Amino acid sequence: MSRLFKSLLFLSLILFLSSCSAPEEEVKKKKVVPEKITMLFVTQPFCPSCDKLELTMKLTKPNELIKNYFEVKKVYLGEELPDGLIPPNGTPTVYFLGSDNEVLVEPMVGEKKESALMEFLEDALLEFKITYNVDLVEKFKIKQEKDNNETTV
């Protein structure tokens, strides 16, 4: 009888402990959706390709997208990068990051013409929309309309 009692007690203790701990899937940290995509721009002094890319970023179309939907952060080659990023092979290298420095699209390496830069920017916006279910373009339009309505009242 005591052996049966001990077995039942042991079994109930195991069941109790396993039911008190949450499975790993339920413990996942909820992602915070950032307001903008982070463009981590890796550069170095006296880098002609970096300078050309910066000039391309200032052209009308790319500049409008960057100003509205991206936050540009510059770091110099050799400085510490966020965890999980593959170190750049050269400069310029631009990483497009979401929440917790999550990579949205492949890094952009080297100077780019306007059309190629626009493709990377649009891909990052699309991937952000897919990943976080938030359309930054639509969100920006709604905000603009709200701001316009407040200023006209």
N, C-alpha and C positions, 0 to 999 in steps of 0.2 A: 504494500500500500504506500509506503513512504517513497519507494522508487517511482511509482506513478505520480505521486504528488510533486516530487522534485522535477520530473520531466515536464509536467504541466506548468509548473511555476517558471521553469527555464524557458519554455516555449512562449508563454505569455509575456515574459520579460523581453524576449527578442522581438516579438510582434509590437510591443509597446514602443520600444526604442526605434524600430524602423518606421513606425507611423509618425513619430515626432520629428524626424528629419525630413526636410524638403528635398525633392529630387533636384538635380543640377539644372534641369531645364527651367524650373520655376524660380531659381535664384538669379537668373540672368538680369543684368543691370539694364534698366530702361535707357534707350538712347535719347539724348537731348538733341533735338533738331536745331542746328545752328541757323542764324539769320542769313548768313552768306557763306559761300564756298571760300575756303582759304586757299589762296595761291601762294605756295611756299616757293619763292624765287631764290634759287641757289646761284650766287654770282661770285666774282672775284675781282679785285682791282685790275684795271687795265685790260679788261676783257672786251675786245671789239664786238664780238658776237652778242654779248650781254647788252651792250649799248644799242646795237641794232634792234634787238628784240624789244628793248624798252621803248625805242622810237616807234616800232610797229604797234606796241600796246597803246600808244598815245594817239593813233589814228582814230578817226571819228567812230567807226563801227565798233572796233574792239574796245575803245575807251568807254563807250556808252555801256556796253555789257559789263565790263570790269567795274565801273563806277557803281552800277546798280546791284550787281549780284555777287561780286567777289570782294574779298579782303586780301590785299597783297601784303605779304610779309617777306622781307628780304633777309637772307642769311648768307654768310660768306662761306666759301668752300673750306672745309675743315672744321667748321663749327658743328656742335652737336645737333643732330636731327631728331625729330620725334621717334620713339620706338616703333619698330616695324617697317620703317622706310628703307628701301634699298639705297645704299650710298650712291651719289651721282658719279657718273663716269667722266664727267666734264661739265663745263659751264657754257651757256646757261642751262640749267635744268629746273623745270617748274613742276611741282607736285600739286595736284588738285585734291584737297582734303575736305572731308565732312566732319561729322561728330567724332570726338576722341581721336583726331588725326587719322581717320579711316580714309584710305586711298579710294577715290571715286573712279578715276580713269588712269591709264598708263601715264607715266611722267612725260612731259614734253621736253625733248632734248635738242639743244641748238637753236640758232636764230630761225625765225619763221617769217614767211610772207604773210600778208594780211589774211588771205583765204585759209591758209593752214592754221593760223592762230584762231580764227573764227571757228574753225571745225573743232579744235580742242575745247574752246569755251562752250560751244553749243553741246558737245558731247558731255562735258562736265555738268551742265544744267540738266540735260536729259537723265544722266545717271543719278543725280541728286533727286530728281522727281521720282525715279523708279525706286531708289533706296529708301527714301523717307516719306514717300507719298505726299510730297509738297512741291507744288509748281511755283518756283520763285518768280517766274515771269508773271504769272497770274496774280500772285500775292502782291507783287510790286504794282501792278495795274490797279488793283483794288485799293491799295494804300494811296496811290496818286489820286484816284477819283475821290476818296474820302478827304484827302488834304485839299483838293480843289473845291469840294463842296463846303468845307469849313471856312475857306478864305473868301468865298463869294457870299456867304450869309451875313 
